[in-house]
Amino acid sequence: MNPQFSVFDWTIVAGYMAAVLVIGAWISGRQTDSRYFFLGGRSVPAWAVACSAIATAISAATFIGVPQIAFEGDLSYLITYVGSVIAAFIIAFLFVPPLYNAGTITIYGYLGQRFGTGAKSAAGLMFLFGRLLSSGARLFMAAIGFSMMLSGNVTRNELIFAVIILGVVGTVYTFFGGIRAVIWTDVLQLIVFTAAGLFTLIFLYQLIPASGSDIWAALQNSEGTDKLRIVNSSFTLENPFTLWSGLFAMTIVAVSTHGVDQDMLQRVMTAKSPWHGGLALINSMIFTIPIVLLFLVIGLLLYVFYQRPDLMGAAAPQDIIEDTRRVFPQFVLHHLPTGMRGLTMAGLFAAAMSTFDSAITAMASCLVADIYAPFFCKQNPDSPLEKTEALPDLKASRLAVGIMGVCLTFFAIGAIYMQEKGGQTLIDFALGVMAFALAPLLGVFCVALFTKRGNTKSVYAALVVGIVAVLLLQPYMLPKMMGFKIAWTWLWVIVSPLCAFICFIGAPLNRQKGDSL
């Protein structure tokens, strides 16, 4: 155990873990069937849906990775949220109503209604592939901080142990409570990691002996660069955080990550109506910005704290930052007082769990409704619960949660080995890898929602071409061969229209009235 962690710190972390397990157990008794398990009875308040969406978006990648971005660079990461807010309005008005009214457990059920069962299952498999990779990387990032809390070190074995602990706790409460447990624990988790960030910011600022004006001036002129810069107006495909990328590319990316990703849109489907769901989505996107700014400012102050001894004077820290990925958890362990240290690590745990629980619920719903049920469950047309698709029983849905929890934990362990071998930054991996799944899916959904063309075969073709296109645009493929670089944000701009075109050229699927999906 880490000697820097006191009994009081451990008590705070253990108390938080116990609280989320109690919430899951309390909600478990209300589960009646698979539809309620995955859709929560479509009665969740819009404010809770918004809080859950924020908590899911603010993953361990934000808690650890965003301070690193500001520590090394500036505030230009914020510009990406301009496109995200624009995307929220597009999704709320154009995507949510038809997907909500389809009445299916997952949003890919809508593709089944448009193109047939094969298209639904293919989209579900595509989502599972991308989500396992992306959420596995995010769980790995959380394990970095958690392993430092456990022992003060970040070795392979300690990371694996931390991943297993996080995976077990997240799977257990989601197993019993379903999507309602996810949403209500996300509300708690949002409070915990926001409070942790605020307390850390205040304490960190007090540790710096320089005045606010001196800190501001130092950040404005840091080795010839302005670390307070928000708008980068340069036009380059290499930087994902420019004005043009934020306005254009990130709008497309966010429509994809929030509009055709079951992980993000599943909680919108639990709202009382499409209007409530869309409103929750817009609010979540807007109120995510100040939380991201909070952790960016923490990163800037960490830069002053560790890299500006001229401002710190005698208060300069003695510990050295050898790996910028660990700058925030290292500060927490070495400089925060007892109690606050436990709260901040509970915040890291909360950020990890809010991403993990929603991911395994989304993947389980996809596994059950889009892959298992169409082939192994018979639809009962007389059942009010099965008007849109066949449903397995509640036990099968809970089993799917357990299976996805185990799979995601193993993928996170695999990410440990991938990082050791490849050396790619975790944020680039966590954000960019979803392009394999979501960029092609966005093209398919646009054809499904806004045209009457396309069929099962054209969906297959679009998804396959999309995977190949994203693979070819990876840094080690065509960019390396042809001597150019392209940021992950621009992958969507290229791949999604390509996949939409391929899906569009398929002749409309003529379905006779009464035919099954």
C-alpha positions as CSV (number, residue, x, y, z in Angstrom):
1,M,0.0,0.0,0.0
2,N,1.1,3.6,-0.6
3,P,2.3,5.0,2.7
4,Q,1.3,8.5,1.5
5,F,-2.3,7.4,1.6
6,S,-3.8,7.7,5.1
7,V,-6.6,5.7,6.7
8,F,-8.9,8.7,6.3
9,D,-8.0,8.8,2.6
10,W,-8.8,5.1,2.2
11,T,-12.1,5.6,4.1
12,I,-13.2,8.2,1.6
13,V,-12.4,6.0,-1.4
14,A,-14.0,3.0,0.2
15,G,-17.1,5.0,1.2
16,Y,-17.5,6.1,-2.3
17,M,-17.2,2.5,-3.6
18,A,-19.8,1.4,-1.1
19,A,-22.2,4.2,-2.1
20,V,-22.3,3.2,-5.8
21,L,-22.8,-0.4,-4.9
22,V,-25.7,0.5,-2.6
23,I,-27.3,2.5,-5.4
24,G,-27.0,-0.4,-7.7
25,A,-28.5,-2.8,-5.2
26,W,-31.4,-0.4,-4.3
27,I,-32.4,0.0,-7.9
28,S,-32.1,-3.7,-8.7
29,G,-35.4,-4.5,-7.1
30,R,-37.2,-2.3,-9.6
31,Q,-36.1,-4.2,-12.7
32,T,-39.0,-6.1,-14.4
33,D,-37.8,-6.9,-17.9
34,S,-35.0,-6.3,-20.4
35,R,-36.7,-3.2,-21.8
36,Y,-36.8,-1.6,-18.4
37,F,-33.3,-2.8,-17.6
38,F,-31.9,-1.0,-20.7
39,L,-34.3,1.9,-21.1
40,G,-35.2,2.6,-17.5
41,G,-39.0,2.8,-18.2
42,R,-38.4,5.9,-20.2
43,S,-39.1,8.0,-17.1
44,V,-35.8,9.4,-16.1
45,P,-35.8,13.2,-15.4
46,A,-34.0,15.3,-18.1
47,W,-31.7,16.8,-15.5
48,A,-30.5,13.4,-14.4
49,V,-30.0,12.3,-18.0
50,A,-27.9,15.5,-18.6
51,C,-25.8,14.8,-15.5
52,S,-25.2,11.3,-16.6
53,A,-24.1,12.4,-20.1
54,I,-21.7,14.9,-18.6
55,A,-20.3,12.2,-16.3
56,T,-19.8,9.8,-19.2
57,A,-18.1,12.5,-21.3
58,I,-15.8,13.5,-18.5
59,S,-13.8,10.2,-18.4
60,A,-10.5,9.4,-16.9
61,A,-9.1,10.8,-20.2
62,T,-10.3,14.2,-19.0
63,F,-9.3,13.8,-15.4
64,I,-5.7,12.8,-16.3
65,G,-5.3,13.7,-19.9
66,V,-6.7,17.2,-20.0
67,P,-4.3,18.6,-17.3
68,Q,-1.5,17.0,-19.4
69,I,-2.7,18.9,-22.5
70,A,-2.5,22.3,-20.7
71,F,0.7,21.4,-18.9
72,E,2.4,20.7,-22.3
73,G,0.5,23.2,-24.4
74,D,-2.3,25.8,-24.1
75,L,-6.1,26.1,-23.9
76,S,-6.8,25.5,-27.6
77,Y,-8.4,22.1,-26.7
78,L,-11.4,24.2,-25.7
79,I,-12.2,25.1,-29.3
80,T,-13.3,21.6,-30.0
81,Y,-16.3,22.1,-27.8
82,V,-17.6,24.8,-30.2
83,G,-18.3,22.1,-32.7
84,S,-19.7,19.9,-30.0
85,V,-22.4,22.4,-29.0
86,I,-23.3,22.9,-32.7
87,A,-23.5,19.1,-33.0
88,A,-25.8,18.8,-29.9
89,F,-28.5,21.0,-31.6
90,I,-28.2,18.9,-34.8
91,I,-28.6,15.7,-32.9
92,A,-31.4,17.0,-30.7
93,F,-33.5,18.1,-33.6
94,L,-32.6,15.7,-36.4
95,F,-31.4,12.4,-34.8
96,V,-33.2,12.0,-31.5
97,P,-36.9,12.2,-32.6
98,P,-36.8,9.4,-35.2
99,L,-34.4,7.2,-33.1
100,Y,-36.5,7.7,-30.0
101,N,-39.8,7.0,-31.8
102,A,-38.4,3.8,-33.3
103,G,-39.0,2.3,-29.9
104,T,-36.0,-0.1,-30.1
105,I,-33.7,-1.0,-27.2
106,T,-30.6,0.4,-29.1
107,I,-30.3,3.0,-31.8
108,Y,-29.1,0.3,-34.2
109,G,-32.6,-1.2,-34.1
110,Y,-33.6,1.8,-36.3
111,L,-31.2,0.5,-38.9
112,G,-32.9,-2.9,-38.6
113,Q,-36.2,-1.2,-39.4
114,R,-34.7,0.6,-42.4
115,F,-32.4,-2.0,-43.9
116,G,-33.1,-5.4,-42.2
117,T,-31.8,-7.5,-39.4
118,G,-28.4,-8.0,-41.0
119,A,-27.7,-4.3,-41.0
120,K,-28.7,-3.9,-37.4
121,S,-26.4,-6.8,-36.3
122,A,-23.5,-5.5,-38.4
123,A,-23.9,-2.0,-36.9
124,G,-24.0,-3.6,-33.4
125,L,-20.8,-5.5,-34.0
126,M,-19.2,-2.4,-35.4
127,F,-20.1,-0.5,-32.2
128,L,-18.9,-3.3,-30.0
129,F,-15.5,-3.3,-31.7
130,G,-14.9,0.4,-31.4
131,R,-16.3,0.7,-27.9
132,L,-14.1,-2.1,-26.5
133,L,-11.0,-0.5,-27.9
134,S,-11.9,3.1,-26.8
135,S,-13.3,2.3,-23.4
136,G,-10.5,-0.1,-22.7
137,A,-8.0,2.7,-23.2
138,R,-10.0,4.9,-20.9
139,L,-10.1,2.3,-18.2
140,F,-6.3,1.9,-18.6
141,M,-5.9,5.6,-18.1
142,A,-7.9,5.5,-14.9
143,A,-5.7,2.6,-13.7
144,I,-2.6,4.8,-14.0
145,G,-3.9,7.1,-11.2
146,F,-5.4,4.2,-9.2
147,S,-2.2,2.2,-9.2
148,M,-0.3,5.2,-8.0
149,M,-2.8,5.5,-5.2
150,L,-2.3,1.8,-4.3
151,S,1.5,1.6,-4.3
152,G,3.0,4.9,-5.6
153,N,4.3,3.1,-8.7
154,V,3.0,2.3,-12.1
155,T,4.3,-1.1,-13.1
156,R,2.5,-3.6,-15.4
157,N,1.3,-5.8,-12.6
158,E,0.0,-2.9,-10.5
159,L,-1.9,-1.6,-13.5
160,I,-3.5,-4.9,-14.2
161,F,-4.5,-5.2,-10.5
162,A,-6.0,-1.7,-10.6
163,V,-7.9,-2.5,-13.9
164,I,-9.4,-5.6,-12.3
165,I,-10.6,-3.7,-9.2
166,L,-12.2,-1.0,-11.3
167,G,-13.8,-3.5,-13.6
168,V,-15.3,-5.6,-10.8
169,V,-16.9,-2.7,-9.0
170,G,-18.3,-1.2,-12.1
171,T,-19.7,-4.5,-13.4
172,V,-21.3,-5.5,-10.1
173,Y,-23.6,-2.4,-9.6
174,T,-24.4,-2.2,-13.3
175,F,-25.3,-6.0,-13.3
176,F,-28.0,-5.4,-10.7
177,G,-29.3,-2.0,-11.6
178,G,-29.1,-1.6,-15.3
179,I,-29.3,1.8,-17.0
180,R,-31.1,3.5,-14.1
181,A,-28.2,2.5,-11.8
182,V,-25.8,3.9,-14.3
183,I,-27.6,7.2,-14.5
184,W,-28.1,7.7,-10.8
185,T,-24.5,6.7,-9.9
186,D,-23.3,9.0,-12.7
187,V,-25.1,11.9,-10.9
188,L,-23.1,11.0,-7.7
189,Q,-19.9,10.6,-9.7
190,L,-20.4,14.0,-11.4
191,I,-20.7,15.7,-8.0
192,V,-17.6,13.8,-6.6
193,F,-15.1,14.5,-9.4
194,T,-16.3,18.1,-9.9
195,A,-15.8,18.8,-6.2
196,A,-12.4,17.1,-6.4
197,G,-11.4,19.3,-9.2
198,L,-12.5,22.5,-7.5
199,F,-10.8,21.7,-4.2
200,T,-7.6,20.7,-6.0
201,L,-7.6,24.0,-8.1
202,I,-8.1,26.1,-5.0
203,F,-5.4,24.3,-3.0
204,L,-3.0,24.4,-5.9
205,Y,-3.4,28.1,-6.5
206,Q,-2.7,28.7,-2.8
207,L,0.6,26.8,-3.0
208,I,1.9,29.2,-5.7
209,P,3.4,32.2,-3.9
210,A,3.2,34.5,-6.9
211,S,0.3,36.9,-7.4
212,G,-2.5,36.2,-9.9
213,S,-1.2,38.9,-12.3
214,D,2.3,37.4,-12.2
215,I,0.9,33.9,-13.0
216,W,-1.1,35.4,-15.8
217,A,1.9,37.2,-17.3
218,A,4.0,34.1,-17.0
219,L,1.4,32.0,-18.8
220,Q,1.0,34.6,-21.6
221,N,4.7,34.5,-22.3
222,S,6.0,31.0,-21.7
223,E,9.2,30.4,-23.6
224,G,7.8,32.6,-26.4
225,T,4.4,30.9,-26.5
226,D,1.0,31.9,-25.1
227,K,-0.3,29.1,-22.9
228,L,-3.6,31.1,-22.5
229,R,-4.3,30.9,-26.2
230,I,-7.8,29.4,-27.0
231,V,-8.1,30.2,-30.7
232,N,-5.5,28.7,-33.1
233,S,-6.5,30.2,-36.5
234,S,-3.8,28.3,-38.4
235,F,-5.2,25.9,-41.1
236,T,-3.4,22.6,-40.8
237,L,-4.6,19.0,-40.9
238,E,-2.0,18.0,-38.4
239,N,-3.4,19.8,-35.4
240,P,-6.8,18.7,-34.1
241,F,-7.3,21.8,-31.9
242,T,-7.4,24.6,-34.5
243,L,-10.3,27.0,-35.0
244,W,-11.3,25.2,-38.3
245,S,-11.1,21.8,-36.8
246,G,-13.2,22.9,-33.9
247,L,-15.9,24.5,-36.0
248,F,-16.1,22.0,-38.9
249,A,-14.3,18.7,-38.2
250,M,-15.4,18.5,-34.5
251,T,-19.0,19.2,-35.4
252,I,-19.0,16.0,-37.5
253,V,-17.0,14.1,-34.9
254,A,-19.4,15.1,-32.2
255,V,-22.5,14.2,-34.3
256,S,-20.9,10.8,-34.6
257,T,-19.8,10.3,-31.0
258,H,-23.1,11.6,-29.5
259,G,-25.6,10.8,-32.3
260,V,-24.7,7.3,-33.5
261,D,-22.9,5.9,-30.4
262,Q,-25.2,3.8,-28.2
263,D,-22.9,4.5,-25.3
264,M,-23.8,8.2,-25.3
265,L,-27.3,8.2,-26.8
266,Q,-28.6,5.3,-24.6
267,R,-29.3,7.7,-21.7
268,V,-31.2,10.1,-24.0
269,M,-33.5,7.2,-24.9
270,T,-34.4,6.9,-21.1
271,A,-36.0,10.4,-21.0
272,K,-39.7,10.9,-21.0
273,S,-39.9,12.2,-24.5
274,P,-37.7,13.1,-27.5
275,W,-37.9,16.7,-26.5
276,H,-36.7,16.0,-22.9
277,G,-33.9,13.8,-24.3
278,G,-32.7,16.4,-26.8
279,L,-32.8,19.1,-24.1
280,A,-30.7,17.0,-21.8
281,L,-28.2,16.4,-24.6
282,I,-27.8,20.1,-25.3
283,N,-27.5,21.0,-21.7
284,S,-24.9,18.2,-21.1
285,M,-22.7,19.5,-24.0
286,I,-22.9,23.1,-22.8
287,F,-22.2,22.3,-19.1
288,T,-19.3,20.0,-20.0
289,I,-17.3,23.0,-21.1
290,P,-16.7,24.6,-17.6
291,I,-15.7,21.2,-16.2
292,V,-13.1,20.7,-19.0
293,L,-11.9,24.3,-18.5
294,L,-11.5,23.5,-14.8
295,F,-9.0,20.7,-15.5
296,L,-7.3,22.8,-18.2
297,V,-6.6,25.5,-15.6
298,I,-5.3,22.8,-13.2
299,G,-2.9,21.8,-15.9
300,L,-1.7,25.4,-16.4
301,L,-1.2,25.9,-12.7
302,L,0.7,22.6,-12.5
303,Y,3.0,24.0,-15.2
304,V,3.7,27.0,-13.0
305,F,4.1,24.8,-10.0
306,Y,6.6,22.4,-11.5
307,Q,8.2,24.3,-14.4
308,R,8.5,27.9,-13.1
309,P,10.9,27.9,-10.1
310,D,11.3,31.6,-10.7
311,L,7.7,32.1,-9.5
312,M,7.7,29.3,-6.9
313,G,10.9,30.4,-5.1
314,A,11.5,28.5,-1.9
315,A,8.1,26.7,-2.4
316,A,9.3,24.9,-5.5
317,P,8.6,21.2,-5.3
318,Q,11.4,18.7,-5.0
319,D,9.8,15.9,-7.0
320,I,10.5,15.8,-10.7
321,I,7.9,15.1,-13.5
322,E,9.4,12.3,-15.5
323,D,6.2,11.4,-17.4
324,T,3.7,14.2,-18.1
325,R,0.8,11.6,-18.2
326,R,1.2,11.3,-14.4
327,V,1.6,15.0,-13.6
328,F,-1.9,15.3,-12.0
329,P,-1.9,12.1,-10.0
330,Q,1.7,12.7,-8.9
331,F,0.7,16.2,-7.6
332,V,-2.3,14.6,-5.8
333,L,-0.2,12.0,-4.0
334,H,2.8,14.3,-3.1
335,H,1.2,17.6,-2.3
336,L,-2.5,17.4,-1.4
337,P,-3.3,17.1,2.4
338,T,-5.0,14.1,3.9
339,G,-8.7,13.9,3.1
340,M,-8.4,16.0,0.0
341,R,-6.1,13.4,-1.4
342,G,-8.7,10.7,-0.8
343,L,-11.5,12.9,-2.3
344,T,-9.5,13.6,-5.4
345,M,-8.7,9.9,-5.9
346,A,-12.4,9.1,-5.4
347,G,-13.0,11.7,-8.1
348,L,-10.6,9.8,-10.4
349,F,-12.4,6.6,-9.5
350,A,-15.7,8.3,-10.3
351,A,-14.5,9.5,-13.7
352,A,-13.5,5.9,-14.5
353,M,-16.7,4.3,-13.3
354,S,-18.9,6.8,-15.1
355,T,-17.3,5.8,-18.4
356,F,-17.0,2.1,-17.6
357,D,-20.6,1.5,-16.4
358,S,-22.2,3.3,-19.4
359,A,-19.9,1.4,-21.8
360,I,-20.8,-2.0,-20.5
361,T,-24.5,-1.2,-20.4
362,A,-24.4,0.1,-24.0
363,M,-22.5,-2.9,-25.2
364,A,-24.7,-5.4,-23.3
365,S,-27.9,-3.8,-24.8
366,C,-26.3,-4.1,-28.2
367,L,-25.2,-7.7,-27.6
368,V,-28.7,-8.7,-26.5
369,A,-31.0,-6.7,-28.8
370,D,-28.9,-6.5,-32.0
371,I,-26.9,-9.7,-32.1
372,Y,-28.5,-12.3,-29.8
373,A,-32.2,-11.6,-29.9
374,P,-32.7,-11.4,-33.7
375,F,-31.4,-14.9,-34.1
376,F,-32.3,-16.7,-30.9
377,C,-35.5,-15.1,-29.6
378,K,-38.9,-15.2,-31.3
379,Q,-40.9,-12.0,-31.5
380,N,-44.3,-12.1,-29.8
381,P,-46.6,-9.7,-31.8
382,D,-49.2,-9.8,-29.0
383,S,-46.8,-8.5,-26.4
384,P,-46.8,-4.7,-25.8
385,L,-43.1,-4.9,-25.0
386,E,-42.2,-6.7,-28.3
387,K,-43.9,-4.5,-30.9
388,T,-40.6,-3.4,-32.3
389,E,-38.2,-6.3,-31.7
390,A,-37.8,-9.6,-29.9
391,L,-36.6,-9.5,-26.4
392,P,-34.7,-12.0,-24.2
393,D,-35.5,-12.3,-20.5
394,L,-33.9,-10.1,-17.7
395,K,-31.4,-12.9,-16.8
396,A,-30.0,-12.8,-20.3
397,S,-29.6,-9.0,-20.1
398,R,-27.8,-9.2,-16.8
399,L,-25.6,-12.0,-18.1
400,A,-24.7,-9.8,-21.1
401,V,-23.6,-7.0,-18.7
402,G,-21.3,-9.5,-16.9
403,I,-19.9,-10.7,-20.2
404,M,-19.2,-7.2,-21.5
405,G,-17.7,-6.2,-18.1
406,V,-15.2,-9.0,-18.3
407,C,-14.4,-8.3,-22.0
408,L,-13.8,-4.6,-21.4
409,T,-11.6,-5.4,-18.4
410,F,-9.5,-7.7,-20.6
411,F,-9.3,-5.1,-23.4
412,A,-8.0,-2.6,-20.8
413,I,-5.3,-5.0,-19.8
414,G,-4.5,-5.4,-23.5
415,A,-4.2,-1.6,-23.8
416,I,-1.4,-1.8,-21.2
417,Y,0.6,-4.1,-23.4
418,M,-0.3,-2.0,-26.5
419,Q,0.9,1.2,-24.8
420,E,4.2,-0.5,-23.8
421,K,4.8,-1.7,-27.3
422,G,3.5,1.2,-29.4
423,G,4.1,4.3,-27.3
424,Q,1.1,6.1,-28.8
425,T,-0.4,8.8,-26.5
426,L,-3.4,7.5,-24.6
427,I,-5.7,10.5,-25.5
428,D,-5.0,10.1,-29.2
429,F,-5.6,6.4,-29.0
430,A,-8.8,6.7,-26.9
431,L,-10.3,9.4,-29.1
432,G,-9.0,8.3,-32.5
433,V,-9.7,4.6,-32.3
434,M,-13.5,5.2,-32.3
435,A,-13.2,6.5,-35.9
436,F,-13.0,2.9,-37.0
437,A,-16.6,2.3,-35.8
438,L,-18.3,5.7,-35.6
439,A,-17.1,7.4,-38.8
440,P,-18.7,4.6,-41.0
441,L,-21.8,4.4,-38.8
442,L,-22.4,8.1,-39.2
443,G,-22.4,7.8,-43.0
444,V,-24.9,4.9,-42.7
445,F,-27.2,6.7,-40.3
446,C,-27.3,9.8,-42.5
447,V,-28.5,7.7,-45.4
448,A,-31.1,5.9,-43.1
449,L,-32.4,9.1,-41.6
450,F,-32.4,11.6,-44.5
451,T,-32.9,9.4,-47.6
452,K,-35.0,6.4,-48.7
453,R,-32.1,4.6,-50.3
454,G,-29.8,1.9,-49.1
455,N,-30.1,-1.8,-48.3
456,T,-28.4,-4.5,-46.2
457,K,-25.7,-5.1,-48.7
458,S,-24.8,-1.4,-49.2
459,V,-24.6,-1.1,-45.4
460,Y,-22.2,-4.0,-45.2
461,A,-20.1,-2.4,-48.0
462,A,-20.1,1.0,-46.3
463,L,-18.9,-0.4,-43.0
464,V,-16.2,-2.5,-44.6
465,V,-14.9,0.4,-46.7
466,G,-15.0,2.7,-43.7
467,I,-12.8,0.4,-41.6
468,V,-10.3,0.1,-44.5
469,A,-10.3,3.8,-45.1
470,V,-9.7,4.7,-41.4
471,L,-6.9,2.0,-41.3
472,L,-5.2,3.5,-44.4
473,L,-5.3,7.0,-42.8
474,Q,-3.5,5.9,-39.6
475,P,-0.2,7.6,-39.1
476,Y,1.8,4.4,-39.8
477,M,0.0,3.8,-43.2
478,L,-0.6,6.2,-46.1
479,P,0.5,9.3,-44.1
480,K,3.9,7.7,-43.4
481,M,4.3,6.4,-47.0
482,M,3.3,9.7,-48.6
483,G,4.9,12.0,-46.1
484,F,1.9,13.8,-44.7
485,K,0.2,14.0,-41.3
486,I,-3.5,14.1,-40.5
487,A,-5.1,14.6,-37.1
488,W,-7.8,12.2,-35.9
489,T,-10.5,14.8,-36.1
490,W,-10.3,15.0,-39.9
491,L,-10.7,11.2,-40.4
492,W,-14.5,11.7,-40.0
493,V,-14.6,14.4,-42.6
494,I,-13.1,12.1,-45.1
495,V,-14.6,8.7,-44.1
496,S,-18.2,9.5,-43.2
497,P,-19.1,11.1,-46.5
498,L,-17.4,8.2,-48.3
499,C,-19.4,5.6,-46.4
500,A,-22.6,7.6,-46.9
501,F,-22.1,7.6,-50.6
502,I,-21.5,3.9,-50.7
503,C,-24.6,3.2,-48.6
504,F,-26.6,5.6,-50.7
505,I,-25.9,3.8,-54.0
506,G,-27.7,0.7,-52.8
507,A,-31.2,0.3,-54.2
508,P,-34.0,0.9,-51.6
509,L,-35.0,-2.1,-49.7
510,N,-38.6,-3.0,-50.7
511,R,-40.3,-4.6,-47.8
512,Q,-43.7,-6.0,-48.1
513,K,-46.2,-5.1,-45.3
514,G,-46.1,-7.7,-42.6
515,D,-42.5,-8.9,-43.4
516,S,-40.4,-9.4,-40.3
517,L,-37.1,-7.6,-39.9
